[in-house]
């Protein structure tokens, strides 16, 4: 619940050890990459969905400080993201504004839907890249759920939570930074 602090753990079946990772985040949900080197996490901060990343090896900070968590410049839930093969970049469906109410509760309950645009984020550099606004391409709104990337990172595949339809989007080879948004035909197919 967005009103209750959550904790995430990593269980190693070989050593049978449990390690606490992200902790004390209201509405905590997570999505780890395949190598375990990064974990996206969502939390509810003052009724706003915030996306962050946890790195068990740490991120280098100023003056030699190491920190393990950082907020990413994207408003979404980890459940709307998929990791690229490099395990550092992620592609997400992101909503422009958080509606009123407790997130992620209302979304899980099917009582609210988002109108997502597509963005890529580098979890090391925090660079954010605009990919597409599917409403401009198809004329309909998408609420991304169950996302994944094809083996060659060429297609973003997801279910539209609004109606349960399956979609794929060819990921453009050239993408633009958030400061240079430009239109391109992307081939979004159901």
DRENPA-3360 file (N, C-alpha, C; in nm, 2 decimals, always signed):
BEGIN
1 = XXXXXXXX = +0.08/-0.12/+0.00/+0.00/+0.00/+0.00/+0.09/+0.12/+0.00 ~ +0.04/+0.23/-0.07/+0.11/+0.36/-0.07/+0.12/+0.42/+0.07 ~ +0.05/+0.37/+0.16/+0.05/+0.43/+0.30/+0.13/+0.35/+0.40 ~ +0.19/+0.24/+0.35/+0.27/+0.15/+0.44/+0.41/+0.14/+0.40 ~ +0.51/+0.15/+0.49/+0.65/+0.13/+0.45/+0.67/-0.01/+0.41 ~ +0.75/-0.03/+0.30/+0.78/-0.17/+0.25/+0.93/-0.19/+0.25 ~ +0.97/-0.32/+0.24/+1.11/-0.35/+0.24/+1.13/-0.46/+0.13 ~ +1.25/-0.46/+0.07/+1.28/-0.56/-0.03/+1.41/-0.63/+0.01;
9 = XXXXXXXX = +1.41/-0.76/-0.03/+1.52/-0.85/+0.01/+1.57/-0.93/-0.11 ~ +1.69/-0.97/-0.10/+1.75/-1.05/-0.20/+1.79/-1.18/-0.13 ~ +1.73/-1.29/-0.19/+1.76/-1.42/-0.13/+1.85/-1.50/-0.22 ~ +1.96/-1.55/-0.17/+2.05/-1.63/-0.25/+2.03/-1.78/-0.22 ~ +1.97/-1.85/-0.31/+1.94/-1.99/-0.28/+2.07/-2.08/-0.26 ~ +2.18/-2.04/-0.32/+2.30/-2.12/-0.30/+2.36/-2.11/-0.16 ~ +2.36/-1.99/-0.10/+2.41/-1.97/+0.03/+2.30/-1.96/+0.14 ~ +2.18/-1.96/+0.09/+2.06/-1.95/+0.18/+2.07/-1.83/+0.27;
17 = XXXXXXXX = +2.11/-1.72/+0.21/+2.12/-1.59/+0.29/+2.02/-1.49/+0.23 ~ +1.97/-1.41/+0.32/+1.88/-1.31/+0.29/+1.94/-1.17/+0.32 ~ +1.94/-1.08/+0.22/+2.00/-0.95/+0.23/+1.90/-0.84/+0.21 ~ +1.89/-0.75/+0.30/+1.79/-0.64/+0.29/+1.85/-0.54/+0.19 ~ +1.76/-0.49/+0.10/+1.81/-0.40/+0.00/+1.74/-0.26/+0.02 ~ +1.63/-0.23/-0.05/+1.56/-0.11/-0.03/+1.47/-0.12/+0.09 ~ +1.46/-0.02/+0.17/+1.38/-0.03/+0.29/+1.31/+0.10/+0.33 ~ +1.20/+0.08/+0.40/+1.12/+0.19/+0.46/+1.07/+0.29/+0.35;
25 = XXXXXXXX = +1.01/+0.23/+0.24/+0.96/+0.32/+0.14/+0.81/+0.29/+0.13 ~ +0.73/+0.39/+0.14/+0.58/+0.38/+0.14/+0.54/+0.33/-0.01 ~ +0.46/+0.23/-0.02/+0.41/+0.18/-0.15/+0.52/+0.12/-0.23 ~ +0.62/+0.06/-0.16/+0.74/+0.00/-0.23/+0.70/-0.11/-0.33 ~ +0.74/-0.10/-0.45/+0.74/-0.21/-0.55/+0.88/-0.20/-0.62 ~ +0.92/-0.32/-0.67/+1.06/-0.33/-0.72/+1.06/-0.41/-0.85 ~ +1.17/-0.39/-0.93/+1.20/-0.46/-1.05/+1.35/-0.47/-1.06 ~ +1.41/-0.59/-1.04/+1.56/-0.60/-1.05/+1.59/-0.64/-1.20;
33 = XXXXXXXX = +1.72/-0.60/-1.23/+1.77/-0.65/-1.36/+1.81/-0.79/-1.35 ~ +1.85/-0.85/-1.47/+1.88/-1.00/-1.47/+2.01/-1.03/-1.39 ~ +2.10/-0.94/-1.38/+2.23/-0.97/-1.31/+2.22/-0.94/-1.16 ~ +2.12/-0.87/-1.11/+2.11/-0.83/-0.97/+2.19/-0.71/-0.94 ~ +2.25/-0.64/-1.04/+2.33/-0.52/-1.02/+2.25/-0.39/-1.00 ~ +2.12/-0.40/-1.03/+2.04/-0.28/-1.01/+1.90/-0.32/-0.98 ~ +1.83/-0.24/-0.90/+1.69/-0.27/-0.87/+1.61/-0.13/-0.88 ~ +1.52/-0.13/-0.97/+1.43/-0.01/-0.98/+1.33/-0.02/-0.86;
41 = XXXXXXXX = +1.30/+0.09/-0.80/+1.20/+0.08/-0.70/+1.10/+0.20/-0.71 ~ +0.98/+0.18/-0.68/+0.88/+0.28/-0.68/+0.84/+0.31/-0.53 ~ +0.81/+0.43/-0.50/+0.76/+0.47/-0.37/+0.66/+0.58/-0.38 ~ +0.58/+0.60/-0.28/+0.48/+0.70/-0.28/+0.54/+0.81/-0.18 ~ +0.57/+0.92/-0.24/+0.63/+1.04/-0.16/+0.53/+1.15/-0.17 ~ +0.46/+1.18/-0.06/+0.36/+1.29/-0.06/+0.26/+1.27/-0.17 ~ +0.21/+1.15/-0.18/+0.10/+1.11/-0.28/+0.15/+1.12/-0.42 ~ +0.28/+1.12/-0.45/+0.33/+1.12/-0.58/+0.42/+0.99/-0.60;
49 = XXXXXXXX = +0.40/+0.93/-0.72/+0.48/+0.81/-0.75/+0.62/+0.85/-0.79 ~ +0.72/+0.80/-0.72/+0.86/+0.84/-0.75/+0.94/+0.71/-0.79 ~ +1.02/+0.72/-0.89/+1.10/+0.61/-0.93/+1.25/+0.63/-0.89 ~ +1.30/+0.52/-0.83/+1.44/+0.53/-0.79/+1.52/+0.40/-0.83 ~ +1.65/+0.40/-0.81/+1.73/+0.29/-0.84/+1.82/+0.26/-0.72 ~ +1.83/+0.13/-0.69/+1.92/+0.08/-0.59/+2.04/+0.00/-0.66 ~ +2.16/+0.03/-0.61/+2.28/-0.04/-0.66/+2.35/-0.10/-0.55 ~ +2.36/-0.23/-0.53/+2.42/-0.29/-0.42/+2.57/-0.26/-0.41;
57 = XXXXXXXX = +2.63/-0.23/-0.52/+2.77/-0.19/-0.53/+2.79/-0.04/-0.50 ~ +2.69/+0.03/-0.50/+2.69/+0.18/-0.47/+2.72/+0.26/-0.60 ~ +2.68/+0.39/-0.59/+2.71/+0.49/-0.69/+2.81/+0.58/-0.63 ~ +2.90/+0.63/-0.71/+3.00/+0.73/-0.66/+2.94/+0.86/-0.64 ~ +2.96/+0.92/-0.53/+2.91/+1.06/-0.50/+3.02/+1.16/-0.49 ~ +2.99/+1.28/-0.45/+3.08/+1.38/-0.43/+3.18/+1.35/-0.32 ~ +3.30/+1.40/-0.33/+3.40/+1.39/-0.22/+3.42/+1.25/-0.17 ~ +3.41/+1.15/-0.26/+3.44/+1.01/-0.23/+3.32/+0.94/-0.16;
65 = XXXXXXXX = +3.21/+1.00/-0.14/+3.10/+0.93/-0.07/+3.04/+0.83/-0.17 ~ +2.99/+0.72/-0.11/+2.92/+0.62/-0.19/+2.78/+0.62/-0.14 ~ +2.68/+0.62/-0.23/+2.54/+0.60/-0.19/+2.48/+0.49/-0.27 ~ +2.38/+0.43/-0.22/+2.32/+0.31/-0.28/+2.19/+0.33/-0.35 ~ +2.12/+0.44/-0.32/+1.99/+0.47/-0.38/+2.00/+0.61/-0.44 ~ +1.93/+0.63/-0.55/+1.91/+0.76/-0.61/+1.77/+0.77/-0.68 ~ +1.72/+0.88/-0.68/+1.59/+0.91/-0.75/+1.62/+0.93/-0.89 ~ +1.53/+0.87/-0.98/+1.54/+0.89/-1.12/+1.44/+1.00/-1.17;
73 = XXXXXXXX = +1.47/+1.07/-1.28/+1.39/+1.18/-1.32/+1.27/+1.13/-1.41 ~ +1.19/+1.04/-1.35/+1.08/+0.98/-1.43/+0.97/+0.95/-1.33 ~ +0.84/+0.98/-1.36/+0.73/+0.95/-1.28/+0.66/+0.83/-1.33 ~ +0.68/+0.72/-1.26/+0.62/+0.59/-1.30/+0.64/+0.49/-1.19 ~ +0.59/+0.37/-1.22/+0.61/+0.25/-1.13/+0.71/+0.15/-1.20 ~ +0.78/+0.08/-1.12/+0.87/-0.02/-1.18/+0.80/-0.12/-1.27 ~ +0.67/-0.15/-1.23/+0.59/-0.25/-1.31/+0.57/-0.20/-1.45 ~ +0.60/-0.08/-1.48/+0.58/-0.02/-1.62/+0.71/-0.02/-1.69;
81 = XXXXXXXX = +0.82/-0.08/-1.64/+0.95/-0.07/-1.70/+1.00/-0.21/-1.74 ~ +1.10/-0.21/-1.83/+1.17/-0.33/-1.87/+1.32/-0.29/-1.88 ~ +1.41/-0.38/-1.84/+1.55/-0.36/-1.85/+1.61/-0.39/-1.99 ~ +1.70/-0.31/-2.04/+1.77/-0.34/-2.16/+1.88/-0.45/-2.12 ~ +1.93/-0.51/-2.22/+2.03/-0.62/-2.19/+2.15/-0.57/-2.11 ~ +2.19/-0.44/-2.13/+2.31/-0.39/-2.06/+2.29/-0.39/-1.90 ~ +2.16/-0.40/-1.86/+2.13/-0.40/-1.71/+2.15/-0.26/-1.65 ~ +2.17/-0.16/-1.73/+2.19/-0.02/-1.68/+2.07/+0.07/-1.72;
89 = XXXXXXXX = +2.03/+0.05/-1.85/+1.92/+0.13/-1.90/+1.79/+0.06/-1.89 ~ +1.68/+0.14/-1.88/+1.55/+0.08/-1.87/+1.46/+0.16/-1.96 ~ +1.35/+0.09/-2.02/+1.25/+0.16/-2.10/+1.12/+0.15/-2.02 ~ +1.05/+0.26/-2.00/+0.93/+0.27/-1.92/+0.82/+0.34/-1.98 ~ +0.70/+0.30/-1.95/+0.58/+0.38/-1.97/+0.57/+0.47/-1.85 ~ +0.56/+0.60/-1.88/+0.56/+0.70/-1.77/+0.44/+0.79/-1.79 ~ +0.37/+0.82/-1.68/+0.25/+0.91/-1.68/+0.30/+1.05/-1.65 ~ +0.23/+1.14/-1.71/+0.27/+1.28/-1.70/+0.24/+1.34/-1.56;
97 = XXXXXXXX = +0.13/+1.31/-1.50/+0.10/+1.35/-1.37/+0.03/+1.24/-1.29 ~ +0.06/+1.24/-1.16/+0.00/+1.14/-1.07/-0.14/+1.19/-1.03 ~ -0.25/+1.11/-1.06/-0.38/+1.15/-1.02/-0.39/+1.15/-0.87 ~ -0.50/+1.21/-0.82/-0.52/+1.21/-0.67/-0.56/+1.07/-0.63 ~ -0.51/+1.03/-0.51/-0.54/+0.90/-0.46/-0.41/+0.83/-0.42 ~ -0.42/+0.72/-0.36/-0.31/+0.64/-0.31/-0.26/+0.55/-0.42 ~ -0.13/+0.57/-0.46/-0.06/+0.50/-0.56/+0.04/+0.41/-0.49 ~ +0.05/+0.28/-0.52/+0.00/+0.21/-0.64/-0.14/+0.14/-0.61;
105 = XXXXXXXX = -0.20/+0.16/-0.49/-0.32/+0.09/-0.46/-0.43/+0.10/-0.56 ~ -0.47/+0.23/-0.60/-0.58/+0.25/-0.69/-0.55/+0.19/-0.83 ~ -0.42/+0.19/-0.87/-0.38/+0.13/-1.00/-0.40/-0.02/-0.99 ~ -0.35/-0.08/-0.89/-0.37/-0.23/-0.87/-0.51/-0.27/-0.87 ~ -0.59/-0.19/-0.80/-0.74/-0.22/-0.79/-0.81/-0.20/-0.92 ~ -0.75/-0.14/-1.02/-0.82/-0.11/-1.15/-0.91/+0.01/-1.14 ~ -0.89/+0.09/-1.03/-0.98/+0.21/-1.01/-0.92/+0.33/-1.08 ~ -0.80/+0.33/-1.13/-0.75/+0.44/-1.21/-0.66/+0.39/-1.32;
113 = XXXXXXXX = -0.65/+0.46/-1.43/-0.56/+0.42/-1.54/-0.47/+0.54/-1.57 ~ -0.36/+0.51/-1.63/-0.26/+0.62/-1.67/-0.26/+0.63/-1.82 ~ -0.22/+0.74/-1.87/-0.19/+0.76/-2.01/-0.04/+0.78/-2.02 ~ +0.02/+0.67/-2.06/+0.17/+0.67/-2.06/+0.23/+0.72/-2.19 ~ +0.35/+0.78/-2.17/+0.44/+0.81/-2.28/+0.56/+0.72/-2.26 ~ +0.65/+0.70/-2.36/+0.76/+0.60/-2.34/+0.89/+0.68/-2.33 ~ +0.97/+0.64/-2.23/+1.10/+0.70/-2.20/+1.20/+0.59/-2.17 ~ +1.33/+0.63/-2.20/+1.44/+0.54/-2.16/+1.52/+0.62/-2.05;
121 = XXXXXXXX = +1.57/+0.55/-1.95/+1.65/+0.62/-1.85/+1.78/+0.53/-1.83 ~ +1.89/+0.60/-1.82/+2.02/+0.54/-1.79/+2.03/+0.56/-1.64 ~ +2.04/+0.44/-1.56/+2.04/+0.45/-1.42/+2.17/+0.49/-1.36 ~ +2.28/+0.49/-1.44/+2.40/+0.55/-1.39/+2.41/+0.70/-1.41 ~ +2.39/+0.75/-1.53/+2.40/+0.89/-1.56/+2.27/+0.97/-1.53 ~ +2.16/+0.90/-1.51/+2.03/+0.96/-1.50/+1.98/+1.03/-1.62 ~ +2.05/+1.01/-1.74/+2.00/+1.07/-1.86/+1.87/+1.01/-1.90 ~ +1.78/+1.09/-1.94/+1.64/+1.05/-1.97/+1.62/+1.08/-2.12;
129 = XXXXXXXX = +1.57/+0.98/-2.20/+1.55/+1.00/-2.34/+1.40/+0.97/-2.38 ~ +1.34/+1.07/-2.45/+1.21/+1.05/-2.49/+1.20/+0.95/-2.61 ~ +1.11/+0.86/-2.60/+1.10/+0.76/-2.71/+0.97/+0.79/-2.79 ~ +0.85/+0.80/-2.73/+0.73/+0.82/-2.81/+0.61/+0.85/-2.72 ~ +0.51/+0.92/-2.78/+0.38/+0.93/-2.72/+0.29/+0.85/-2.80 ~ +0.25/+0.73/-2.76/+0.17/+0.64/-2.84/+0.03/+0.70/-2.88 ~ -0.02/+0.79/-2.80/-0.14/+0.86/-2.84/-0.13/+0.93/-2.98 ~ -0.01/+0.99/-3.00/+0.01/+1.06/-3.13/+0.03/+0.96/-3.24;
137 = XXXXXXXX = +0.08/+0.84/-3.21/+0.10/+0.74/-3.31/-0.02/+0.66/-3.35 ~ -0.10/+0.63/-3.25/-0.22/+0.54/-3.27/-0.35/+0.60/-3.24 ~ -0.35/+0.72/-3.18/-0.48/+0.78/-3.14/-0.54/+0.73/-3.02 ~ -0.48/+0.64/-2.95/-0.54/+0.59/-2.82/-0.44/+0.59/-2.71 ~ -0.49/+0.59/-2.59/-0.40/+0.60/-2.47/-0.37/+0.46/-2.42 ~ -0.25/+0.44/-2.37/-0.20/+0.32/-2.32/-0.16/+0.33/-2.17 ~ -0.19/+0.23/-2.10/-0.15/+0.21/-1.96/-0.07/+0.08/-1.96 ~ +0.06/+0.10/-1.96/+0.16/-0.01/-1.98/+0.16/-0.10/-1.86;
145 = XXXXXXXX = +0.15/-0.23/-1.88/+0.17/-0.33/-1.78/+0.23/-0.45/-1.85 ~ +0.30/-0.54/-1.77/+0.37/-0.66/-1.82/+0.47/-0.63/-1.93 ~ +0.55/-0.52/-1.92/+0.64/-0.49/-2.03/+0.76/-0.58/-2.03 ~ +0.81/-0.59/-2.15/+0.94/-0.66/-2.17/+1.00/-0.62/-2.30 ~ +1.13/-0.64/-2.31/+1.20/-0.61/-2.43/+1.24/-0.73/-2.51 ~ +1.24/-0.73/-2.64/+1.29/-0.84/-2.72/+1.43/-0.87/-2.69 ~ +1.48/-0.99/-2.73/+1.62/-1.03/-2.70/+1.72/-0.94/-2.75 ~ +1.69/-0.88/-2.87/+1.79/-0.78/-2.93/+1.76/-0.64/-2.89;
153 = XXXXXXXX = +1.67/-0.61/-2.80/+1.64/-0.48/-2.75/+1.58/-0.39/-2.86 ~ +1.52/-0.46/-2.96/+1.46/-0.38/-3.08/+1.31/-0.35/-3.06 ~ +1.24/-0.43/-2.97/+1.10/-0.41/-2.96/+1.06/-0.41/-2.81 ~ +0.97/-0.31/-2.78/+0.91/-0.30/-2.65/+0.77/-0.36/-2.66 ~ +0.75/-0.47/-2.58/+0.63/-0.54/-2.58/+0.55/-0.52/-2.45 ~ +0.42/-0.50/-2.46/+0.35/-0.47/-2.33/+0.20/-0.50/-2.35 ~ +0.13/-0.51/-2.24/-0.01/-0.52/-2.24/-0.07/-0.38/-2.21 ~ -0.18/-0.34/-2.28/-0.25/-0.22/-2.24/-0.35/-0.26/-2.13;
161 = XXXXXXXX = -0.32/-0.21/-2.01/-0.41/-0.24/-1.90/-0.55/-0.20/-1.92 ~ -0.58/-0.10/-2.00/-0.71/-0.05/-2.02/-0.80/-0.15/-2.08 ~ -0.75/-0.23/-2.18/-0.84/-0.33/-2.25/-0.78/-0.47/-2.26 ~ -0.66/-0.49/-2.20/-0.59/-0.62/-2.21/-0.53/-0.66/-2.34 ~ -0.52/-0.57/-2.43/-0.46/-0.60/-2.56/-0.31/-0.60/-2.56 ~ -0.25/-0.68/-2.64/-0.10/-0.70/-2.65/-0.05/-0.61/-2.76 ~ +0.06/-0.53/-2.73/+0.12/-0.44/-2.83/+0.27/-0.45/-2.83 ~ +0.32/-0.41/-2.95/+0.47/-0.41/-2.96/+0.51/-0.27/-3.03;
169 = XXXXXXXX = +0.62/-0.22/-2.99/+0.67/-0.10/-3.05/+0.81/-0.12/-3.09 ~ +0.84/-0.09/-3.21/+0.98/-0.09/-3.26/+1.05/+0.03/-3.19 ~ +1.16/+0.00/-3.13/+1.24/+0.11/-3.06/+1.33/+0.17/-3.16 ~ +1.32/+0.30/-3.18/+1.40/+0.37/-3.28/+1.55/+0.37/-3.24 ~ +1.63/+0.35/-3.35/+1.77/+0.35/-3.32/+1.82/+0.48/-3.27 ~ +1.77/+0.59/-3.32/+1.81/+0.72/-3.28/+1.70/+0.77/-3.19 ~ +1.73/+0.81/-3.07/+1.64/+0.87/-2.98/+1.69/+1.00/-2.94 ~ +1.60/+1.08/-2.88/+1.64/+1.22/-2.84/+1.63/+1.24/-2.69;
177 = XXXXXXXX = +1.71/+1.33/-2.65/+1.71/+1.36/-2.50/+1.58/+1.44/-2.48 ~ +1.55/+1.45/-2.35/+1.42/+1.52/-2.31/+1.42/+1.66/-2.36 ~ +1.54/+1.72/-2.38/+1.55/+1.86/-2.43/+1.53/+1.87/-2.58 ~ +1.53/+1.76/-2.65/+1.53/+1.76/-2.80/+1.41/+1.68/-2.86 ~ +1.30/+1.67/-2.79/+1.19/+1.59/-2.84/+1.15/+1.62/-2.98 ~ +1.14/+1.52/-3.06/+1.10/+1.54/-3.20/+1.01/+1.41/-3.24 ~ +0.93/+1.43/-3.34/+0.84/+1.32/-3.38/+0.91/+1.23/-3.47 ~ +0.87/+1.10/-3.47/+0.92/+1.00/-3.56/+0.81/+0.89/-3.56;
185 = XXXXXX = +0.79/+0.83/-3.68/+0.70/+0.71/-3.69/+0.76/+0.59/-3.62 ~ +0.69/+0.53/-3.53/+0.76/+0.42/-3.45/+0.70/+0.28/-3.48 ~ +0.59/+0.27/-3.55/+0.54/+0.14/-3.58/+0.49/+0.07/-3.45 ~ +0.39/+0.12/-3.39/+0.32/+0.06/-3.28/+0.21/-0.03/-3.33 ~ +0.22/-0.16/-3.30/+0.13/-0.26/-3.35/+0.06/-0.33/-3.24 ~ -0.07/-0.37/-3.27/-0.14/-0.46/-3.17/-0.13/-0.60/-3.23;
% end
